[in-house]
Amino acid sequence: MNGVMIRGAVDRLDSEGAAGWLYGADYHARPVVRAFLHQELIGEGVADGYRSDLEQVGFGDGRCGFEIRFDRVIEPSYLPYVTLKPEDVDLLLPMPQLGDGYRDLVEKVLSGYQGAGRNRSVLGGLWTDRMDAPQLLAGRVAVGNSPADLQPALQGLIRDGHVVLHNALAPNGVASRDLAAFRIASNVEQAEDENHHTSALTVMAALLFREQLVRVLRAVLDDHPVAYRFDLISGAQDYLQASSIEDLPSPAECLAVYIGNPNGTIRLDCVRDSHDLPEFGSNGLSRWTREGAAEAARFAASAGLSVQSLELDSLDVAIVGPGLMHRVSAEADAPALRIILAPRRVTPRRFLRGARSWSEVGHVSGARIRV
């Protein structure tokens, strides 16, 4: 096709497909148009549909329209990264303005200001997920937005994707009363009545929102923390990341907190630097979402990536950022205690749907529990 004049455009682009036209006077057969998401082919179609508007302006017999149905429904936030081009020509077709504007803006900024602060995820994230997070932390400390004594813990979370607060639950750690309350919080059906459930959540708030921990959580989330999921973890778990445990409208804005058990040692295996891995896998899905995280977990399990193992006792608390792949190992009689938290500005979708009621308990620190 060297030297051939080709014209075309994309008139419609949505989550299910695309439509437009492609015309080249010297094409010997109706051309094929292909759609890609991050270099993955997601659909194709032949440009042979009749378009009277194109025939009227002199584009042959007008049979140059195409319609492509994607092989899966594409998340709307990924549409700016969909491209269409002829099968045999390395030429991108012009996209609808809505799709092109955001991508062009991002490309201009990144090409001119490679060091500009931005989140690793197109879905946004906590400020600790910014590419310039270490510099941002230093600035926050300098102006008093982040307490100077928290700087080592916050640096560890930015660098490693996790941080362990040793002796955060001193002097008594996790008691049998706390374990009983945690079981009720993780399984509402175990509560005898609403007052029994509320009492259990109040015990959990007193355990979780100690001053040392809640100060770190507030600094990381840049908001008051809300605990909205409690899980007892035992056995050998698969790799996962906090952002894939619950369906969130803002997947990159959450934290997983792990608490040790007085009846045994908890092991946390973290895939080193996995919070810095590319966001999109070969299937074109973001690993920060529940749909895309499974592929990242399979990759971590099969690629033999370097793993850092942490051991927690009943006085320790581990904070794991949303993008770090990790797994937990614990005995059945000494399960790990996991709490998923988000900033107050983020609400899990199950609460937004209104399908079920929930219980909420506040804490003097401003932190809350909602389950």
N, C-alpha and C positions, 0 to 999 in steps of 0.2 A: 504493500500500500504506500510505498514511498512516492512522494510528490502528489498525492491525492488530496483534494480539498474535502474536508469532512466538517460537517456542522451537526450540532445536536444540543440538547439541553434536557435537564430533569425538571419536569413540571410538578411532580408530586412525590413526596417522600414521607412515609409514616412508619409505624412500628411493624406493619405487615408487608410492606412492599414499596415499589417505586414505579413511576410511569413517566414517559417523556418521548423524545424522538431522536433519531439519528439518520442523517442523510449524507451519502457520498455518491456523486454522479458516476464514478468509475467502479463502484461495487458490482461484481459479477453475480453475487448472490446476496440475499437479504442478510445484513450483518447481525451478529449476536452481541448483546450488551450484557456485561457481567457486573454484579454488585459485590463489594467486599467490605468487611468490617475488620479493620486492623490486619489487612492482608489475607484474611480468610474469606474464601468464596462462600457467599450466603444465598446466592440466587442468580439466575440468568434468564434472558428472554430474547426472542428474535424480533428485530425491528421491521415488522411487516404489516402492522395494523394501519388501516386507512385513516388518514387525517385530512378532511376537506380543507382546513385552514392552511395546511402546508402545501397542498396541491395548488391552491389559489395563488400562493406566492412563488410558484415555479419550482417546487421541490419534487420533480418527477411526477409520478402518478399519485403522490400523496401517501403511498404505502410505506411509511417509515416510522410509524409510531410503535412503541414497545410498552409492555407492562411486565413487571417482575414481581413474583410473589416470593418473599424470603422463606427460607427453610425453617424458620422459627420466628416467634414474635420478638422484636428487638426492644430492649428497654429504651424509653424515650430519651434518657440522658446520653445514650450512646449514638443517637442519630447524627450528631455533627461529625462523627468519625466514619460514617458510611461513605464510600466512594463508588462511582460507576464509570466504566470505560468500555470501549469496544474490545472485542475479544482479541483482535490481532494488532491493536495499536496502543502504544503507551500514552494515552491521552485521556485525561479526566474530563468528564462532562460537567458543564456548569450546573451547580445545585441550586435549589430554592434558597432565597435570601436568608430565611430563618436558620437553615442548616449551615450555610457558609459563613455567616457573620461571626458566630462564636469561634469556629475553627480558625478563621483568618485572624481574629484578634489574638487568640492564643499563640498561633505561629509567629505573628509579628512580635509579640512581647518576648517570646522565648528566643527568637533569633537575635533580637537586639539587646536583650538583657538576660543573659544566660544565668546570672546569679540572682535573679529576682525571686523573692520568696513566693512559694506556691505550695499547695498541698500535693502529696503524692497521688491522691485519688481525685478523679474528676468529680466524685461525689462529695467532695469537701472532707473536712476532718477537724480534729482538735488542732490547736496551734502547735502542739508537739510533733505533728505530722508534716509540718512545713519543711521545705528543703533547707531553709536557713534557720531552723529551730535553735541551734546552739547560739547563734548570734542574737536571735530574738530573746532567748532566755537571759543572756547577759544584759541586754537592754532593759528587760523587765525588772531585773534585780537592781540595776543602776537607778531606775526611777522609782523603785519601791512598789511596783505592781506584783512582784513575787518576793516572798521573804528570803533573805540571804541564806538563812540556815537550811532552807529546802533545796538550795541549788545543787548539792551533790546528788540527792535523790532524783531530781528532775533531769539532771545531766545523764544519769544512768538510764532512765526511761527513754530519753531521746536516743542515746547511743545504742542500747541493747534491746530496746523494745519491752523491757521489764525492769522491775526494781523490787528488791526484797527489803522490807522494813523489819529488821531483827528486833525482837522484844517489844514490838508495838503493842502487844496485848498484856504486857507485864502489869502487875506482878502475878496475877492468878491465871492468865491465859483463858483457854476454853474449858468451862466447867460442864458437868453433866447436865445442869439446868440449861445451859446454852445449847447443847446438842439436842435436847428434847425440844426446845423452842425452834431450833433450825429445822428439825424434821417436820414440825407443823407448818413452818413458813414455806417449805418446799413441797408440801402436800396438804393443801387446804382441807381435804376431806378428813384428815386426822383430827381436826379441831372439833371439840365437843359442841361449841356454839360460837357465836360471833365474839363474845367477850373473851372466850378462851383463845381465839385466834388473835384478837387485838393484843392480849397480854403477851402472847408469844412474839409478836412483832415488836412490841416495846422492849422485850429482852434482847431481841436481835439488834435494835437500834442502839441500845446501851453497849453491846459488845462491839459492833462494827464502827460506830462513829466516835471512837476515841480521838482525843485532840490531835495526836501525831498523824493518824491516818486521815482524818477528815481534812486537815490542813493541806496534805498532799493532794488528796482527791479534788479539793476545791481549786487548787492551783493548776492542776492538769486540765480539768474540765472547764475552767474559767467560768464556773457557775456553781450553784449548790448541787451536790450529788443526790441522785435519786436511785435507790436500789429497787429493781423491779423483777428480779428473778433469783431464786435460791435453788441450788442443786446439791445433792449429796453424790459424790463421784467415787466409785470403787471399781476395781479391776483395772485392766490395761485399756485405756481409751485410744481412739484414733486421733490423728492430728486434726486440730481445728484452730480457728481464730475467733476472738470474741465477737467480731462483727457478724459472724455467720450463725451465732447461737440463737439470736432472736431477730425477727423481722422488724427492722427499724426504718423509718423514713429517711434517716441520715446514718447509714451503716458505719461510717468511719468515726462516729462520735459516741464511743462507749468504752468501757474498761471491764476487764474480768479481775476479780479479787479472789485470791485463794487463801484459806486459813487452815492451819495445821490442826491435827486431831490429837488429843492427849493420849489416845490409846495406841498410837503408832506413827511412824514417819511417813510423810507424804513426799512423793517425788514428782517434780515438774520438769519435763523434758522440753526445752525450747530450741527450735531450729534457728541457729545463729544467723543474724542479719536478714531473716525472712521478712521483716517489716520493711526492708528496702528493696524487695523483689519487684519486678514490673507488675503493674496492676492487672493487665489483661493476659489471660492464658490463650492457648491455641483455639479454644472454642469461642473466643471473642467476648467472653463474659468477665466482668470484674471479679476478682477473687475476694473483694470486700463484701460482696453480696452473698446471700445464702446459696443462690444458684451456681455461682462461680467458685465458691470455696472448696467444693468437693474435688475439683480437678487439682487445685493447689495442694490439697491434702494427699492425694494420690501421688503427686509429683514428689512431695517431701518424703513419703514413705519409700518410694522406689529409687530415688536419686542418691541415696546415701549421703545426704547433706550433714554437715557438722552439727552436732547437738550438744547443748550445754545443759547439764542436769543440776537441778536445785533441790535441796531437801529442806522441808519445812517442819518445825515442831509446833506445839500448841501456843507458843508465844509469837510466832512469826506470821507476817502477812506479805503475800506477793501480789504486786499490781502488774497486770499484763496489758499492754496496749492493744488496740483493735486489729492491727495488721500482723502481729507476731503469731506464727504457727507454733502450736505447742500441744502437748498431751499430758495427761495426769495418770499416775499409777498409785493405787492405794488398796489396802486390804479391805475385805468386806466388813470386818468388825472395827475398822478405823478409817471410814471414808473421808475424802477431802471435802471441805466446805467451799463451795463456789458461789460467789455473788456477782451478778452482772449489773453494772451501774451505767447511767447516762447522765448528762447534764439536765437540769430542770427544763431547759428549752426543748428537749427531745422527748417525744412520747412514743413508745412502741405501738405498732399498728394494731395489735389486739385490743389495746385500750381505746383506740380511735374508732374501731368498728362498733363498739358498744354491745358486742354479743354477750358479754358477761360483766357482772359487777366486780368491784375490787375493794380491797381494804387499804387504808392509808394511815400511816402513823408518822407524826413529825418528831423532830429532835431539836433540842435547844440550840444546836449548832447551825440550824437552817437546813440540814440534810433531812431526807425523807425516805420512807419505805412505802412502796405501792405494789401490791401483789393481788 
